[in-house]
């Protein structure tokens, strides 16, 4: 497992009985996490000082209980030097905050890979969310096409680019269905040196199209293989679906990409270290093909 352990503005303070206690800058949030199935005693005294707690509803979704008045949004930073990003945090009605902090370990990997390439790199970031991976790649010198089906989320990504001082970088912000966009890029003859896929387990496209990861992932990987350049640098797939193991995703990349491009594949879990216990909470899986 690769833990995202370089954060200063984010900290997973404690985790037990289905919940995380997290520090986002100076704000303490409690959010549910289905991976936290253990019921060990609470180790941190800060549980009682949480600024907001997210309560799940039996009907789906949930709501925040605010124990003190919080700003609608605030900023945190990730990384240092030329890799430093400024990201906007805002609690949403679906418990998310606009940042998946465990992905910082992947952002750093993309940036290192792009900087080491020594040539111009074009990256396609599908299901790009609020742009953490997009900005990491752009800061490292890549031209990025960022695709997400949500207009509001893409606007959030643009705001993150502005906060990070990256508005002058070659980033295309696109509100689109990812599979349809890839199909059009193939027809146009556009290719990419790096592809990042961070798909949801379940979702809907801008026209109401239903997306279910297990049913769609192989076809989308196969589609994306057709818009890779002749000398691709990397292809990364992230999953938050417990039923889709890292090894399954790696198998798909291995059998799709290695026959054409050679290279190598790897897979692992990513996670967040828990300050109170020294353990690591798993937060998903990543499979990578690289040259």
Order of alpha helices (4+ residues) and beta strands (2+ residues): beta-beta-beta-beta-beta-beta-beta-beta-alpha-beta-alpha-beta-alpha-beta-alpha-beta-beta-beta-alpha-beta-alpha-beta-beta
